[in-house]
Amino acid sequence: MSEAASSPPLEYVFELRVNIGSAVELGLGSSGRRRTVPIIGGSLHGPDISGRVLLGGADWQFIESDGLTLIDARYVIETEDGVRIEVRNQGIRHGAQNVLDRIATGESVPSSQYYFRTTPRFYPPKGKYDWLRRSIFVGDAERHADLVIVRVWKVI
C-alpha cells in the first residue's frame, strides 16, 4: 500500500485589485451567453512584487445556462520598477442563482457565498521576474460592481 499523498503547499504572492468597466454583451454562442468585461486599471501588492494593472485588457466570458461562468482574462501588469508582464488568468465562477443575480446587479456579495477560482499564467520578459513563468499559480477571487480582487498563491 502506498503512502497517502499530501497537498502541495502554497506561498502567498500578491493581491490584484482589477478595476473593470461595464460588461459588453455579445449574444448567445455554442457554450451559452457571451460577454466581455473591459479591464481599465488596478493595482497589485505583495511581499516581492508590486505595481499596477494597465488599461486595455479584457475578461472574455461564457455564461452557461446554469450560471457557470468560464473566465479568460488577459491584461498587462507593470511592476514598480517598470517591467511589463502579460497575464492570462483563466477560471470559473458559480453559485446559487440568487447569489449570482445579486452579483450581476453590482451588489458586493461575500466570496464565501460563491465559488470563484482562477489559474493565472504570467509572461514576463527575461530577467528579474522570470520566476513568475516557472511556477503554477492559483487565485481566489471575489467580484464587486467595478472591481475584481484576486489573491494569488504560488504552488510550491
N, C-alpha and C positions, 0 to 999 in steps of 0.2 A: 504494500500500500504506500502511495506517495504522501509526502508531507503536504499539508494544506497550504495553498498559495495565500500570500498576504497582498493587500492592496499596495500599489506603489505610493510612496509619499509625495506630497505636493509642497511646493515652495511658492509663497505669495510673490508676485512680480509687480503689479501695479493696478490702479483703478482707472478705467477710462470713463470719462463723462462726455458722451457724444450728443451734441445738440442736433436736433432734427427738425425739418420743416414738415409741412402738410403732405400727407400721402397723395400720390397721383394714381388714381385707379386706371387699370389697363384693360379691364374686362375679363371675361372667362377664358381659361385655357384648358388644356387637357388635364391638368392637375388641380384645377379649381380657379378661384379668383386670383388675379394677378395685380400686383401694385408695386410701386417703387416709392421709397421714402428718401428725400434728399438729406444728405449729411452736410450741415452748414458750419461746423466748427466743434470746439470742445477742448478738453484737456486730459492729460494723463499724469499721474503722480505715483511714484513707487520708490523703494529704497535705492535702486540702481539706475533708474531711468525716469525722466520727467520730460514733459513737453506739451505740445498742443496737437489737436486734430485739425487738419486743414480743410477749408471749404472745398467742395467739389466731389465728394464721394456720394454713394447711394447704397441703400439697402433694398435689394430686389426680393420680393416675397411672393410665395404661392400660399394661399389660404384654402385649405381643403374644406369640404362640406361639414366636417365635424369640428372645425375651428383650429385644427392643427396648422400652425404657420411654419413654413420652411423658409429660412432666412439665409441670404447670401449678400453680405455687406462688403463693399470694397471702398477703401479710403486710404488716406496718407496721414501718417503722424510725423511731426517734426520735433526732434529732441531739442532740449535747451541749448545744446551745442551745434544746432543747425543741420543735423543729419536727417534726411527724409527717408522714411521707411514705409513701403507699401504694406497694407494689411488686407487680408481676405478673411473675414470672420463668418463662418457658416454655423447654423444652429437651428434649433426648434423651440417653439413656444406653444404650450397648450394648457388648458384648464377647463373648469366648468364654464358652460356657456354664459351664465350671468356674470362671471368674473371677466371673461373676455369682452363682453358687452360694456362693462364698466371701463375697462382699459381703452376700448375703442372710442368712448366718449371723452377721453382725456383725463379721467379720474386716476389719481395715484392709488394703486392697489398694492398692499403689502406683497412682496415677492414670495412669501410663504404660501400664498393662495393660488399660485400657478407655477408651472414648470417653464423655465427659460434658461437654456444652456447653450453654449457656443464652443467652437473649436477654432480659435484664431490661429492664423498662419502668418508669419512675418517674412518680408523680403527686404532685408537691409542691404546697402552696398557693403562691399568688403571692408573690414575694419573693426572698430570698437564694438559694434552691435551685432557682429556675426553670430554671437551666442543665441540670438533670437531665432535663427533659422536652423539651429542644431537640436532643438527640443520640441516636444509636443506640449501644447498649452490647452487649458480648459478655462472657460469663462462661465461665471454665474451672473446672470443679467437680470435687470429689472427695467420695466418700461414705464415712463411717465409721459405726460402730454407732449412735451417738447424736448425730451431728454431720455437717453438710454444710458444706464450705468452698468458697466461690465467690470467685475472684479476678476482678474486674470491670475491663474496659477500655472506654474511650470510643473510638469510631471517629471519627477526625479528618476 
